[in-house]
Amino acid sequence: MAVTGPSFVALQVHDLEASARFYEERLGLTRAPVSPPHGVVFDTRPIPFAVREPLVDLDASDKLGWGVVLWLQAEDVDKIHADLVEHGVRIVTEPFDGPFGRTFAFADPDGYVVTLHS
């Protein structure tokens, strides 16, 4: 038997509703019709993405997600970058053209680094 690949990705966050609003308002994600009471699942494809209440003490680490990179795909990377900058979101890597298309990285409200590419 072998694992076939990721089937679900979730970030543990300090403030569930604030993080859900960030991903809705800044990245245009849409909530899935059904989510568990401790999380918000977004209607992303092919792999569902969610934010959820923490299972660990998030304040015990100053480097959330250290060593893990979350990549999300988007249609207009430069437009999203401009909106994030306008709303004071910390940009970790400025936009550049790379092997996966137009790419940049930003920090979400909890400090997770998210890479966006076209």
N, CA, C and O atoms as a GROMACS GRO file, in nm:
protein
  472
    1MET      N    1   0.083  -0.118   0.000
    1MET     CA    2   0.000   0.000   0.000
    1MET      C    3   0.088   0.125   0.000
    1MET      O    4   0.199   0.124   0.054
    2ALA      N    5   0.037   0.231  -0.061
    2ALA     CA    6   0.111   0.357  -0.065
    2ALA      C    7   0.016   0.475  -0.048
    2ALA      O    8  -0.100   0.468  -0.089
    3VAL      N    9   0.065   0.578   0.011
    3VAL     CA   10  -0.011   0.703   0.020
    3VAL      C   11  -0.014   0.765  -0.119
    3VAL      O   12   0.087   0.764  -0.189
    4THR      N   13  -0.129   0.818  -0.160
    4THR     CA   14  -0.142   0.873  -0.294
    4THR      C   15  -0.123   1.024  -0.300
    4THR      O   16  -0.113   1.080  -0.409
    5GLY      N   17  -0.118   1.091  -0.185
    5GLY     CA   18  -0.096   1.235  -0.185
    5GLY      C   19  -0.184   1.306  -0.086
    5GLY      O   20  -0.268   1.244  -0.022
    6PRO      N   21  -0.166   1.437  -0.072
    6PRO     CA   22  -0.247   1.514   0.023
    6PRO      C   23  -0.395   1.510  -0.015
    6PRO      O   24  -0.431   1.512  -0.133
    7SER      N   25  -0.481   1.504   0.087
    7SER     CA   26  -0.624   1.505   0.062
    7SER      C   27  -0.695   1.619   0.135
    7SER      O   28  -0.812   1.647   0.109
    8PHE      N   29  -0.624   1.684   0.228
    8PHE     CA   30  -0.685   1.791   0.306
    8PHE      C   31  -0.573   1.870   0.372
    8PHE      O   32  -0.476   1.810   0.420
    9VAL      N   33  -0.584   2.002   0.375
    9VAL     CA   34  -0.485   2.087   0.439
    9VAL      C   35  -0.558   2.183   0.533
    9VAL      O   36  -0.654   2.249   0.491
   10ALA      N   37  -0.514   2.191   0.658
   10ALA     CA   38  -0.575   2.283   0.755
   10ALA      C   39  -0.465   2.352   0.835
   10ALA      O   40  -0.364   2.291   0.869
   11LEU      N   41  -0.487   2.478   0.865
   11LEU     CA   42  -0.398   2.554   0.953
   11LEU      C   43  -0.467   2.576   1.086
   11LEU      O   44  -0.585   2.612   1.089
   12GLN      N   45  -0.396   2.554   1.195
   12GLN     CA   46  -0.448   2.582   1.328
   12GLN      C   47  -0.424   2.730   1.356
   12GLN      O   48  -0.312   2.779   1.341
   13VAL      N   49  -0.528   2.802   1.395
   13VAL     CA   50  -0.520   2.948   1.407
   13VAL      C   51  -0.568   2.996   1.544
   13VAL      O   52  -0.643   2.928   1.614
   14HIS      N   53  -0.521   3.115   1.581
   14HIS     CA   54  -0.560   3.175   1.709
   14HIS      C   55  -0.706   3.218   1.710
   14HIS      O   56  -0.778   3.190   1.806
   15ASP      N   57  -0.750   3.285   1.606
   15ASP     CA   58  -0.886   3.340   1.599
   15ASP      C   59  -0.953   3.287   1.473
   15ASP      O   60  -0.927   3.335   1.363
   16LEU      N   61  -1.039   3.188   1.490
   16LEU     CA   62  -1.099   3.118   1.377
   16LEU      C   63  -1.171   3.213   1.281
   16LEU      O   64  -1.146   3.210   1.161
   17GLU      N   65  -1.260   3.296   1.333
   17GLU     CA   66  -1.338   3.384   1.245
   17GLU      C   67  -1.252   3.490   1.178
   17GLU      O   68  -1.274   3.522   1.061
   18ALA      N   69  -1.154   3.545   1.250
   18ALA     CA   70  -1.066   3.645   1.188
   18ALA      C   71  -0.984   3.584   1.075
   18ALA      O   72  -0.968   3.645   0.970
   19SER      N   73  -0.933   3.464   1.097
   19SER     CA   74  -0.857   3.397   0.991
   19SER      C   75  -0.946   3.360   0.873
   19SER      O   76  -0.906   3.377   0.758
   20ALA      N   77  -1.067   3.311   0.901
   20ALA     CA   78  -1.160   3.277   0.792
   20ALA      C   79  -1.193   3.400   0.709
   20ALA      O   80  -1.195   3.394   0.586
   21ARG      N   81  -1.217   3.513   0.776
   21ARG     CA   82  -1.246   3.638   0.705
   21ARG      C   83  -1.127   3.681   0.619
   21ARG      O   84  -1.145   3.726   0.506
   22PHE      N   85  -1.004   3.666   0.673
   22PHE     CA   86  -0.884   3.702   0.597
   22PHE      C   87  -0.879   3.624   0.467
   22PHE      O   88  -0.861   3.683   0.360
   23TYR      N   89  -0.896   3.492   0.473
   23TYR     CA   90  -0.887   3.410   0.352
   23TYR      C   91  -1.004   3.436   0.258
   23TYR      O   92  -0.990   3.421   0.136
   24GLU      N   93  -1.119   3.474   0.312
   24GLU     CA   94  -1.233   3.509   0.225
   24GLU      C   95  -1.212   3.645   0.160
   24GLU      O   96  -1.222   3.659   0.038
   25GLU      N   97  -1.184   3.744   0.242
   25GLU     CA   98  -1.177   3.882   0.193
   25GLU      C   99  -1.050   3.912   0.114
   25GLU      O  100  -1.057   3.983   0.014
   26ARG      N  101  -0.937   3.862   0.155
   26ARG     CA  102  -0.811   3.894   0.089
   26ARG      C  103  -0.779   3.801  -0.026
   26ARG      O  104  -0.718   3.844  -0.124
   27LEU      N  105  -0.819   3.670  -0.017
   27LEU     CA  106  -0.786   3.576  -0.124
   27LEU      C  107  -0.907   3.532  -0.204
   27LEU      O  108  -0.892   3.462  -0.304
   28GLY      N  109  -1.027   3.571  -0.162
   28GLY     CA  110  -1.146   3.538  -0.238
   28GLY      C  111  -1.194   3.395  -0.223
   28GLY      O  112  -1.272   3.347  -0.305
   29LEU      N  113  -1.147   3.325  -0.119
   29LEU     CA  114  -1.194   3.188  -0.098
   29LEU      C  115  -1.340   3.189  -0.053
   29LEU      O  116  -1.386   3.285   0.009
   30THR      N  117  -1.411   3.082  -0.083
   30THR     CA  118  -1.552   3.067  -0.047
   30THR      C  119  -1.565   2.952   0.052
   30THR      O  120  -1.506   2.846   0.034
   31ARG      N  121  -1.644   2.975   0.156
   31ARG     CA  122  -1.668   2.868   0.254
   31ARG      C  123  -1.744   2.754   0.188
   31ARG      O  124  -1.835   2.775   0.108
   32ALA      N  125  -1.704   2.633   0.224
   32ALA     CA  126  -1.777   2.514   0.178
   32ALA      C  127  -1.912   2.512   0.248
   32ALA      O  128  -1.929   2.572   0.354
   33PRO      N  129  -2.011   2.442   0.189
   33PRO     CA  130  -2.145   2.438   0.249
   33PRO      C  131  -2.148   2.379   0.390
   33PRO      O  132  -2.234   2.416   0.470
   34VAL      N  133  -2.056   2.290   0.421
   34VAL     CA  134  -2.054   2.226   0.552
   34VAL      C  135  -1.912   2.232   0.609
   34VAL      O  136  -1.815   2.200   0.541
   35SER      N  137  -1.903   2.273   0.736
   35SER     CA  138  -1.776   2.273   0.808
   35SER      C  139  -1.799   2.216   0.946
   35SER      O  140  -1.911   2.223   0.997
   36PRO      N  141  -1.697   2.159   1.007
   36PRO     CA  142  -1.712   2.112   1.144
   36PRO      C  143  -1.724   2.231   1.239
   36PRO      O  144  -1.688   2.342   1.201
   37PRO      N  145  -1.773   2.211   1.361
   37PRO     CA  146  -1.790   2.323   1.454
   37PRO      C  147  -1.659   2.389   1.495
   37PRO      O  148  -1.660   2.504   1.540
   38HIS      N  149  -1.548   2.322   1.482
   38HIS     CA  150  -1.418   2.375   1.525
   38HIS      C  151  -1.334   2.428   1.408
   38HIS      O  152  -1.216   2.456   1.426
   39GLY      N  153  -1.394   2.442   1.290
   39GLY     CA  154  -1.316   2.486   1.176
   39GLY      C  155  -1.401   2.548   1.068
   39GLY      O  156  -1.524   2.543   1.072
   40VAL      N  157  -1.334   2.606   0.971
   40VAL     CA  158  -1.398   2.660   0.852
   40VAL      C  159  -1.328   2.597   0.732
   40VAL      O  160  -1.208   2.617   0.713
   41VAL      N  161  -1.403   2.522   0.653
   41VAL     CA  162  -1.350   2.458   0.534
   41VAL      C  163  -1.386   2.545   0.414
   41VAL      O  164  -1.499   2.595   0.404
   42PHE      N  165  -1.290   2.564   0.324
   42PHE     CA  166  -1.314   2.643   0.203
   42PHE      C  167  -1.333   2.550   0.085
   42PHE      O  168  -1.282   2.438   0.082
   43ASP      N  169  -1.408   2.597  -0.012
   43ASP     CA  170  -1.438   2.519  -0.132
   43ASP      C  171  -1.324   2.534  -0.232
   43ASP      O  172  -1.338   2.599  -0.336
   44THR      N  173  -1.210   2.473  -0.200
   44THR     CA  174  -1.094   2.476  -0.288
   44THR      C  175  -1.079   2.340  -0.355
   44THR      O  176  -1.120   2.237  -0.301
   45ARG      N  177  -1.021   2.342  -0.475
   45ARG     CA  178  -1.004   2.217  -0.549
   45ARG      C  179  -0.864   2.209  -0.607
   45ARG      O  180  -0.810   2.313  -0.645
   46PRO      N  181  -0.805   2.096  -0.616
   46PRO     CA  182  -0.861   1.964  -0.591
   46PRO      C  183  -0.856   1.924  -0.444
   46PRO      O  184  -0.916   1.823  -0.406
   47ILE      N  185  -0.786   2.001  -0.360
   47ILE     CA  186  -0.769   1.963  -0.220
   47ILE      C  187  -0.837   2.068  -0.131
   47ILE      O  188  -0.807   2.187  -0.144
   48PRO      N  189  -0.926   2.026  -0.042
   48PRO     CA  190  -0.988   2.121   0.050
   48PRO      C  191  -0.885   2.184   0.143
   48PRO      O  192  -0.790   2.120   0.187
   49PHE      N  193  -0.907   2.311   0.171
   49PHE     CA  194  -0.822   2.388   0.262
   49PHE      C  195  -0.911   2.442   0.372
   49PHE      O  196  -1.025   2.479   0.348
   50ALA      N  197  -0.858   2.446   0.496
   50ALA     CA  198  -0.938   2.492   0.609
   50ALA      C  199  -0.851   2.566   0.711
   50ALA      O  200  -0.729   2.552   0.713
   51VAL      N  201  -0.917   2.643   0.794
   51VAL     CA  202  -0.857   2.695   0.916
   51VAL      C  203  -0.937   2.633   1.030
   51VAL      O  204  -1.058   2.610   1.017
   52ARG      N  205  -0.870   2.606   1.142
   52ARG     CA  206  -0.938   2.538   1.252
   52ARG      C  207  -0.886   2.587   1.386
   52ARG      O  208  -0.777   2.644   1.395
   53GLU      N  209  -0.965   2.562   1.490
   53GLU     CA  210  -0.920   2.591   1.625
   53GLU      C  211  -0.800   2.503   1.655
   53GLU      O  212  -0.791   2.391   1.606
   54PRO      N  213  -0.706   2.554   1.734
   54PRO     CA  214  -0.582   2.478   1.757
   54PRO      C  215  -0.600   2.355   1.844
   54PRO      O  216  -0.683   2.350   1.934
   55LEU      N  217  -0.519   2.255   1.813
   55LEU     CA  218  -0.509   2.134   1.894
   55LEU      C  219  -0.388   2.142   1.986
   55LEU      O  220  -0.371   2.057   2.074
   56VAL      N  221  -0.305   2.242   1.967
   56VAL     CA  222  -0.184   2.263   2.046
   56VAL      C  223  -0.182   2.408   2.092
   56VAL      O  224  -0.261   2.490   2.046
   57ASP      N  225  -0.090   2.440   2.181
   57ASP     CA  226  -0.071   2.577   2.228
   57ASP      C  227   0.009   2.654   2.123
   57ASP      O  228   0.131   2.641   2.116
   58LEU      N  229  -0.059   2.732   2.042
   58LEU     CA  230   0.008   2.805   1.935
   58LEU      C  231   0.107   2.908   1.989
   58LEU      O  232   0.204   2.943   1.922
   59ASP      N  233   0.084   2.956   2.110
   59ASP     CA  234   0.174   3.055   2.168
   59ASP      C  235   0.304   2.994   2.220
   59ASP      O  236   0.396   3.066   2.258
   60ALA      N  237   0.312   2.861   2.221
   60ALA     CA  238   0.433   2.794   2.268
   60ALA      C  239   0.544   2.801   2.163
   60ALA      O  240   0.659   2.767   2.192
   61SER      N  241   0.512   2.844   2.042
   61SER     CA  242   0.611   2.855   1.936
   61SER      C  243   0.600   2.992   1.869
   61SER      O  244   0.490   3.042   1.847
   62ASP      N  245   0.714   3.051   1.838
   62ASP     CA  246   0.712   3.177   1.764
   62ASP      C  247   0.731   3.154   1.614
   62ASP      O  248   0.743   3.250   1.537
   63LYS      N  249   0.734   3.027   1.573
   63LYS     CA  250   0.756   2.994   1.433
   63LYS      C  251   0.652   2.891   1.388
   63LYS      O  252   0.685   2.775   1.363
   64LEU      N  253   0.528   2.934   1.378
   64LEU     CA  254   0.421   2.843   1.336
   64LEU      C  255   0.447   2.789   1.196
   64LEU      O  256   0.483   2.863   1.105
   65GLY      N  257   0.429   2.659   1.180
   65GLY     CA  258   0.446   2.597   1.050
   65GLY      C  259   0.589   2.592   1.001
   65GLY      O  260   0.613   2.571   0.882
   66TRP      N  261   0.685   2.612   1.091
   66TRP     CA  262   0.826   2.616   1.054
   66TRP      C  263   0.861   2.492   0.974
   66TRP      O  264   0.839   2.380   1.020
   67GLY      N  265   0.916   2.510   0.856
   67GLY     CA  266   0.957   2.399   0.773
   67GLY      C  267   0.851   2.349   0.676
   67GLY      O  268   0.880   2.266   0.591
   68VAL      N  269   0.729   2.398   0.689
   68VAL     CA  270   0.621   2.357   0.598
   68VAL      C  271   0.582   2.477   0.513
   68VAL      O  272   0.569   2.588   0.565
   69VAL      N  273   0.565   2.456   0.384
   69VAL     CA  274   0.526   2.564   0.294
   69VAL      C  275   0.389   2.532   0.234
   69VAL      O  276   0.369   2.426   0.176
   70LEU      N  277   0.297   2.624   0.248
   70LEU     CA  278   0.164   2.611   0.190
   70LEU      C  279   0.162   2.692   0.061
   70LEU      O  280   0.185   2.813   0.062
   71TRP      N  281   0.134   2.624  -0.052
   71TRP     CA  282   0.123   2.690  -0.180
   71TRP      C  283  -0.023   2.690  -0.223
   71TRP      O  284  -0.090   2.586  -0.217
   72LEU      N  285  -0.073   2.805  -0.266
   72LEU     CA  286  -0.208   2.817  -0.320
   72LEU      C  287  -0.197   2.872  -0.462
   72LEU      O  288  -0.110   2.953  -0.492
   73GLN      N  289  -0.286   2.826  -0.548
   73GLN     CA  290  -0.287   2.871  -0.688
   73GLN      C  291  -0.393   2.978  -0.706
   73GLN      O  292  -0.500   2.972  -0.644
   74ALA      N  293  -0.365   3.077  -0.789
   74ALA     CA  294  -0.458   3.187  -0.815
   74ALA      C  295  -0.448   3.229  -0.961
   74ALA      O  296  -0.351   3.198  -1.030
   75GLU      N  297  -0.550   3.300  -1.006
   75GLU     CA  298  -0.552   3.346  -1.145
   75GLU      C  299  -0.476   3.477  -1.164
   75GLU      O  300  -0.401   3.491  -1.261
   76ASP      N  301  -0.495   3.573  -1.073
   76ASP     CA  302  -0.432   3.705  -1.090
   76ASP      C  303  -0.345   3.735  -0.969
   76ASP      O  304  -0.387   3.808  -0.878
   77VAL      N  305  -0.226   3.680  -0.967
   77VAL     CA  306  -0.135   3.691  -0.854
   77VAL      C  307  -0.100   3.837  -0.826
   77VAL      O  308  -0.097   3.878  -0.710
   78ASP      N  309  -0.073   3.916  -0.929
   78ASP     CA  310  -0.034   4.056  -0.907
   78ASP      C  311  -0.148   4.137  -0.845
   78ASP      O  312  -0.122   4.224  -0.762
   79LYS      N  313  -0.270   4.111  -0.884
   79LYS     CA  314  -0.385   4.182  -0.826
   79LYS      C  315  -0.400   4.148  -0.678
   79LYS      O  316  -0.426   4.236  -0.596
   80ILE      N  317  -0.384   4.021  -0.643
   80ILE     CA  318  -0.394   3.980  -0.503
   80ILE      C  319  -0.279   4.041  -0.423
   80ILE      O  320  -0.298   4.088  -0.311
   81HIS      N  321  -0.158   4.041  -0.482
   81HIS     CA  322  -0.043   4.103  -0.415
   81HIS      C  323  -0.072   4.249  -0.384
   81HIS      O  324  -0.048   4.294  -0.272
   82ALA      N  325  -0.123   4.324  -0.482
   82ALA     CA  326  -0.153   4.465  -0.463
   82ALA      C  327  -0.256   4.485  -0.352
   82ALA      O  328  -0.243   4.577  -0.270
   83ASP      N  329  -0.358   4.401  -0.348
   83ASP     CA  330  -0.461   4.411  -0.244
   83ASP      C  331  -0.402   4.382  -0.106
   83ASP      O  332  -0.433   4.452  -0.010
   84LEU      N  333  -0.318   4.281  -0.096
   84LEU     CA  334  -0.256   4.249   0.033
   84LEU      C  335  -0.169   4.364   0.081
   84LEU      O  336  -0.173   4.400   0.199
   85VAL      N  337  -0.090   4.421  -0.009
   85VAL     CA  338  -0.005   4.535   0.026
   85VAL      C  339  -0.092   4.651   0.074
   85VAL      O  340  -0.062   4.714   0.175
   86GLU      N  341  -0.200   4.679   0.001
   86GLU     CA  342  -0.291   4.788   0.037
   86GLU      C  343  -0.351   4.768   0.176
   86GLU      O  344  -0.379   4.865   0.246
   87HIS      N  345  -0.371   4.644   0.215
   87HIS     CA  346  -0.431   4.614   0.346
   87HIS      C  347  -0.327   4.583   0.453
   87HIS      O  348  -0.361   4.530   0.559
   88GLY      N  349  -0.202   4.616   0.427
   88GLY     CA  350  -0.099   4.606   0.528
   88GLY      C  351  -0.052   4.465   0.561
   88GLY      O  352   0.007   4.443   0.667
   89VAL      N  353  -0.077   4.370   0.472
   89VAL     CA  354  -0.033   4.233   0.495
   89VAL      C  355   0.118   4.225   0.467
   89VAL      O  356   0.167   4.281   0.369
   90ARG      N  357   0.190   4.156   0.554
   90ARG     CA  358   0.336   4.145   0.539
   90ARG      C  359   0.369   4.056   0.420
   90ARG      O  360   0.330   3.939   0.415
   91ILE      N  361   0.442   4.112   0.325
   91ILE     CA  362   0.489   4.036   0.209
   91ILE      C  363   0.626   3.979   0.243
   91ILE      O  364   0.717   4.053   0.281
   92VAL      N  365   0.641   3.848   0.230
   92VAL     CA  366   0.765   3.779   0.265
   92VAL      C  367   0.858   3.775   0.145
   92VAL      O  368   0.979   3.797   0.158
   93THR      N  369   0.803   3.747   0.027
   93THR     CA  370   0.880   3.744  -0.098
   93THR      C  371   0.802   3.821  -0.202
   93THR      O  372   0.686   3.790  -0.229
   94GLU      N  373   0.863   3.921  -0.261
   94GLU     CA  374   0.797   4.000  -0.364
   94GLU      C  375   0.770   3.913  -0.488
   94GLU      O  376   0.837   3.812  -0.508
   95PRO      N  377   0.672   3.952  -0.572
   95PRO     CA  378   0.639   3.873  -0.690
   95PRO      C  379   0.759   3.854  -0.784
   95PRO      O  380   0.839   3.944  -0.805
   96PHE      N  381   0.766   3.733  -0.838
   96PHE     CA  382   0.870   3.701  -0.936
   96PHE      C  383   0.814   3.594  -1.030
   96PHE      O  384   0.717   3.526  -0.997
   97ASP      N  385   0.876   3.580  -1.145
   97ASP     CA  386   0.838   3.475  -1.240
   97ASP      C  387   0.927   3.355  -1.216
   97ASP      O  388   1.050   3.364  -1.228
   98GLY      N  389   0.866   3.242  -1.184
   98GLY     CA  390   0.941   3.121  -1.152
   98GLY      C  391   0.887   3.000  -1.225
   98GLY      O  392   0.806   3.014  -1.317
   99PRO      N  393   0.930   2.881  -1.186
   99PRO     CA  394   0.889   2.760  -1.256
   99PRO      C  395   0.740   2.728  -1.245
   99PRO      O  396   0.686   2.651  -1.325
  100PHE      N  397   0.672   2.788  -1.146
  100PHE     CA  398   0.528   2.765  -1.130
  100PHE      C  399   0.446   2.886  -1.171
  100PHE      O  400   0.329   2.897  -1.138
  101GLY      N  401   0.509   2.978  -1.245
  101GLY     CA  402   0.440   3.099  -1.289
  101GLY      C  403   0.470   3.216  -1.196
  101GLY      O  404   0.568   3.214  -1.121
  102ARG      N  405   0.386   3.315  -1.202
  102ARG     CA  406   0.402   3.434  -1.116
  102ARG      C  407   0.384   3.390  -0.972
  102ARG      O  408   0.287   3.322  -0.940
  103THR      N  409   0.478   3.428  -0.885
  103THR     CA  410   0.482   3.375  -0.750
  103THR      C  411   0.520   3.483  -0.650
  103THR      O  412   0.603   3.569  -0.680
  104PHE      N  413   0.459   3.480  -0.530
  104PHE     CA  414   0.505   3.561  -0.417
  104PHE      C  415   0.459   3.494  -0.289
  104PHE      O  416   0.376   3.403  -0.292
  105ALA      N  417   0.512   3.540  -0.175
  105ALA     CA  418   0.476   3.482  -0.046
  105ALA      C  419   0.438   3.594   0.050
  105ALA      O  420   0.493   3.704   0.046
  106PHE      N  421   0.342   3.564   0.139
  106PHE     CA  422   0.295   3.658   0.239
  106PHE      C  423   0.272   3.586   0.371
  106PHE      O  424   0.268   3.463   0.376
  107ALA      N  425   0.256   3.663   0.477
  107ALA     CA  426   0.226   3.606   0.609
  107ALA      C  427   0.078   3.630   0.639
  107ALA      O  428   0.029   3.741   0.625
  108ASP      N  429   0.008   3.524   0.682
  108ASP     CA  430  -0.133   3.538   0.718
  108ASP      C  431  -0.143   3.595   0.859
  108ASP      O  432  -0.040   3.621   0.921
  109PRO      N  433  -0.266   3.615   0.913
  109PRO     CA  434  -0.279   3.678   1.045
  109PRO      C  435  -0.205   3.607   1.159
  109PRO      O  436  -0.167   3.671   1.257
  110ASP      N  437  -0.183   3.476   1.148
  110ASP     CA  438  -0.111   3.404   1.252
  110ASP      C  439   0.038   3.398   1.226
  110ASP      O  440   0.114   3.349   1.310
  111GLY      N  441   0.083   3.448   1.110
  111GLY     CA  442   0.224   3.445   1.076
  111GLY      C  443   0.265   3.329   0.988
  111GLY      O  444   0.382   3.315   0.954
  112TYR      N  445   0.167   3.244   0.949
  112TYR     CA  446   0.200   3.137   0.855
  112TYR      C  447   0.242   3.198   0.722
  112TYR      O  448   0.178   3.292   0.673
  113VAL      N  449   0.347   3.147   0.664
  113VAL     CA  450   0.391   3.195   0.533
  113VAL      C  451   0.316   3.114   0.427
  113VAL      O  452   0.321   2.991   0.426
  114VAL      N  453   0.248   3.185   0.338
  114VAL     CA  454   0.172   3.124   0.230
  114VAL      C  455   0.230   3.173   0.098
  114VAL      O  456   0.251   3.293   0.080
  115THR      N  457   0.257   3.081   0.007
  115THR     CA  458   0.306   3.115  -0.126
  115THR      C  459   0.190   3.108  -0.223
  115THR      O  460   0.115   3.010  -0.225
  116LEU      N  461   0.175   3.211  -0.303
  116LEU     CA  462   0.069   3.218  -0.403
  116LEU      C  463   0.134   3.214  -0.541
  116LEU      O  464   0.233   3.284  -0.564
  117HIS      N  465   0.080   3.135  -0.633
  117HIS     CA  466   0.137   3.129  -0.767
  117HIS      C  467   0.025   3.117  -0.870
  117HIS      O  468  -0.088   3.079  -0.839
  118SER      N  469   0.061   3.150  -0.994
  118SER     CA  470  -0.038   3.142  -1.103
  118SER      C  471  -0.037   3.007  -1.170
  118SER      O  472  -0.114   2.983  -1.263
   0.00000   0.00000   0.00000
